[in-house]
Amino acid sequence: MDTSRLAKLAQKADLEAVLTRLEAMTAEEMADLLGASSAAPKKKPYQPPTPDTDFYNLFDRALTEPQQHARQTIRRFMLDGVAPVINDYWERGEMPFEVVPGLRDALREAFGPDPAKTYCTDPFLTGLVSMEIPRVDPSVGTFLGVTWGLAMYSIWMFGSDEQKEKWMGPLESFDAIGSWALTEPEHGSDAALGLATTAERRGDTWVLNGAKKWSGNATFADVTVIWARDLEDGQVKGFLVEKGTPGFEVSKLEGKIAKRSVQNVDIVLEDVEVAESDRLPGVRSFRDVAGQLAIARAGVAWEACGMAMGLYEMTLDYCTRRVQFGKPIAGFQLVQEGLVRMLGNVVAIQGMMLGLAGCYDEPKRLHERASLAKVFCVDKMRETASIGRGLLGGNGILLEHGVARLFADAEAVYSYEGSREMNVLITGRAVTGLSAFV
Ligand SMILES: Cc1cc2nc3c(=O)[nH]c(=O)nc-3n(C[C@H](O)[C@H](O)[C@H](O)COP(=O)(O)OP(=O)(O)OC[C@H]3O[C@@H](n4cnc5c(N)ncnc54)[C@H](O)[C@@H]3O)c2cc1C
């Protein structure tokens, strides 16, 4: 050893005494001493981070305080009131009625003193709520989307004063539930041209005949908006059909692999009599329905946004806790690649949705813009679901961790409110000026 170093040490301590102490030490004590005196800091135990879905602070920057409050209110309710119970309902294919009072209270807090009016007139706030619900559970999102977004909104948009007086209050409080029936067993994408359910006027009464398919909530709905073609002028008209009306038969669709808590149905209408006062007077043709569908489509893009965020959060949480080969799987390069692709999708979807939010005051172009958002956001959400499901390994197909439920639900979102192809064709027509539907 360098003698100058020994000399320096001798100035600090009695070298003889140090050597004697060292000789007396066991190997373990020696290792301890060296570890303790090492300059390298001891490694802290790994603390999984809280997932941050607002990676670019897009929502932080864009939202007002009441909008932030609305988001947080719904999020809190969904995490506390829905997350703990939803898997069982989903597996049994049942509607979780027990969460409805809590949902009503959360919506009242989020939307303020007149929730129904705000829901129908503030599409951005409605979009944020439609994002936060499916972030935890898409079936509850569809329950609300059908009773408020489709049924209540139809009455708000097209209803008479008497119809509004009768239905808006009960629908807002969930004392009455709504359903909405456009799709038929033989007409889905081509409902505009093909709608086969008929309405025949006989004095002050209309007689409806035909069949409907899918209509969410219809097994228990108090009122269902039925879209039917007037035999006289060939135009599509809307009718409010109440539960228990003779000739109105509803049966639950079984065997679904997505949105299992949503009660979808087959409906048969056989000489169903509806008073003229129950026809929606604001509807003149299918164009009016299409206008409503554009808003609903934007709602589905918000849903995809929430689902992508939820999928990312649940997957990241899992990957930071699941240990393989002695460390959390989040520490492996290939897993990080998957997580980063998921996050990239989330941020891209968020950016597009905040872009769409700025377009609501130009209703003429909402149709094509909502269609593009539905195509893009659902594609990216579906990819996010697929990556997340893979990163959970076998647990990715178990309901326990939440990802499997959203992964399955993504398949319903892919097809409804206009399939991917229909929305591509709507956007394609807008940008080329050429219709490629048929
Ligand atoms: C969970 C769920 C809930 C729903 N809730 C409701 C509801 O509450 N109320 C309601 O009225 N409806 C509801 N629907 C129905 C939904 O809107 C339809 O499923 C959707 O419009 C597609 O119609 P379809 O399933 O009959 O498919 P189809 O129209 O039979 O289409 C089948 C395939 O053919 C493609 N295709 C069709 N035409 C063309 C074309 N010209 N060019 C290229 N491709 C084409 C489609 O894109 C699709 O991939 C719901 C559906 C689901 C899955």
Ligand as a Chemical Component Dictionary entry (heavy atoms), coordinates in Angstrom:
data_LIG
# 
_chem_comp.id                   LIG 
_chem_comp.type                 NON-POLYMER 
_chem_comp.pdbx_formal_charge   0 
_chem_comp.three_letter_code    LIG 
# 
loop_
_chem_comp_atom.comp_id 
_chem_comp_atom.atom_id 
_chem_comp_atom.alt_atom_id 
_chem_comp_atom.type_symbol 
_chem_comp_atom.charge 
_chem_comp_atom.model_Cartn_x 
_chem_comp_atom.model_Cartn_y 
_chem_comp_atom.model_Cartn_z 
_chem_comp_atom.pdbx_ordinal 
LIG C1  C1  C 0 -74.268 -3.175 -27.134 1  
LIG C2  C2  C 0 -75.110 -2.534 -28.181 2  
LIG C3  C3  C 0 -76.073 -1.608 -27.801 3  
LIG C4  C4  C 0 -76.898 -1.028 -28.764 4  
LIG N1  N1  N 0 -77.891 -0.159 -28.355 5  
LIG C5  C5  C 0 -78.778 0.310  -29.276 6  
LIG C6  C6  C 0 -79.879 1.124  -28.859 7  
LIG O1  O1  O 0 -80.026 1.455  -27.679 8  
LIG N2  N2  N 0 -80.779 1.508  -29.804 9  
LIG C7  C7  C 0 -80.649 1.168  -31.128 10 
LIG O2  O2  O 0 -81.502 1.575  -31.925 11 
LIG N3  N3  N 0 -79.592 0.419  -31.538 12 
LIG C8  C8  C 0 -78.665 -0.023 -30.658 13 
LIG N4  N4  N 0 -77.598 -0.812 -31.076 14 
LIG C9  C9  C 0 -77.497 -1.175 -32.484 15 
LIG C10 C10 C 0 -76.293 -0.580 -33.204 16 
LIG O3  O3  O 0 -76.489 0.764  -33.440 17 
LIG C11 C11 C 0 -76.040 -1.418 -34.472 18 
LIG O4  O4  O 0 -75.464 -2.634 -34.033 19 
LIG C12 C12 C 0 -75.160 -0.728 -35.479 20 
LIG O5  O5  O 0 -75.818 0.352  -36.057 21 
LIG C13 C13 C 0 -74.712 -1.688 -36.598 22 
LIG O6  O6  O 0 -75.806 -2.361 -37.159 23 
LIG P1  P1  P 0 -75.784 -3.952 -37.265 24 
LIG O7  O7  O 0 -75.320 -4.512 -35.977 25 
LIG O8  O8  O 0 -77.142 -4.384 -37.722 26 
LIG O9  O9  O 0 -74.697 -4.310 -38.345 27 
LIG P2  P2  P 0 -74.892 -4.376 -39.938 28 
LIG O10 O10 O 0 -75.550 -3.138 -40.422 29 
LIG O11 O11 O 0 -75.522 -5.665 -40.304 30 
LIG O12 O12 O 0 -73.391 -4.367 -40.424 31 
LIG C14 C14 C 0 -72.562 -5.545 -40.413 32 
LIG C15 C15 C 0 -71.201 -5.168 -41.003 33 
LIG O13 O13 O 0 -71.346 -4.743 -42.358 34 
LIG C16 C16 C 0 -70.740 -3.477 -42.535 35 
LIG N5  N5  N 0 -71.430 -2.707 -43.572 36 
LIG C17 C17 C 0 -72.755 -2.505 -43.707 37 
LIG N6  N6  N 0 -73.009 -1.725 -44.763 38 
LIG C18 C18 C 0 -71.808 -1.404 -45.320 39 
LIG C19 C19 C 0 -71.386 -0.604 -46.419 40 
LIG N7  N7  N 0 -72.247 0.070  -47.189 41 
LIG N8  N8  N 0 -70.069 -0.513 -46.685 42 
LIG C20 C20 C 0 -69.165 -1.133 -45.903 43 
LIG N9  N9  N 0 -69.501 -1.893 -44.830 44 
LIG C21 C21 C 0 -70.803 -2.034 -44.544 45 
LIG C22 C22 C 0 -70.819 -2.834 -41.165 46 
LIG O14 O14 O 0 -69.883 -1.791 -41.019 47 
LIG C23 C23 C 0 -70.554 -4.006 -40.250 48 
LIG O15 O15 O 0 -69.173 -4.231 -40.142 49 
LIG C24 C24 C 0 -76.743 -1.370 -30.123 50 
LIG C25 C25 C 0 -75.744 -2.286 -30.500 51 
LIG C26 C26 C 0 -74.934 -2.860 -29.553 52 
LIG C27 C27 C 0 -73.889 -3.844 -29.987 53 
# 
loop_
_chem_comp_bond.comp_id 
_chem_comp_bond.atom_id_1 
_chem_comp_bond.atom_id_2 
_chem_comp_bond.value_order 
_chem_comp_bond.pdbx_ordinal 
LIG C1  C2  SING 1  
LIG C2  C3  SING 2  
LIG C2  C26 DOUB 3  
LIG C3  C4  DOUB 4  
LIG C4  N1  SING 5  
LIG C4  C24 SING 6  
LIG N1  C5  DOUB 7  
LIG C5  C6  SING 8  
LIG C5  C8  SING 9  
LIG C6  O1  DOUB 10 
LIG C6  N2  SING 11 
LIG N2  C7  SING 12 
LIG C7  O2  DOUB 13 
LIG C7  N3  SING 14 
LIG N3  C8  DOUB 15 
LIG C8  N4  SING 16 
LIG N4  C9  SING 17 
LIG N4  C24 SING 18 
LIG C9  C10 SING 19 
LIG C10 O3  SING 20 
LIG C10 C11 SING 21 
LIG C11 O4  SING 22 
LIG C11 C12 SING 23 
LIG C12 O5  SING 24 
LIG C12 C13 SING 25 
LIG C13 O6  SING 26 
LIG O6  P1  SING 27 
LIG P1  O7  DOUB 28 
LIG P1  O8  SING 29 
LIG P1  O9  SING 30 
LIG O9  P2  SING 31 
LIG P2  O10 DOUB 32 
LIG P2  O11 SING 33 
LIG P2  O12 SING 34 
LIG O12 C14 SING 35 
LIG C14 C15 SING 36 
LIG C15 O13 SING 37 
LIG C15 C23 SING 38 
LIG O13 C16 SING 39 
LIG C16 N5  SING 40 
LIG C16 C22 SING 41 
LIG N5  C17 SING 42 
LIG N5  C21 SING 43 
LIG C17 N6  DOUB 44 
LIG N6  C18 SING 45 
LIG C18 C19 SING 46 
LIG C18 C21 DOUB 47 
LIG C19 N7  SING 48 
LIG C19 N8  DOUB 49 
LIG N8  C20 SING 50 
LIG C20 N9  DOUB 51 
LIG N9  C21 SING 52 
LIG C22 O14 SING 53 
LIG C22 C23 SING 54 
LIG C23 O15 SING 55 
LIG C24 C25 DOUB 56 
LIG C25 C26 SING 57 
LIG C26 C27 SING 58 
# 
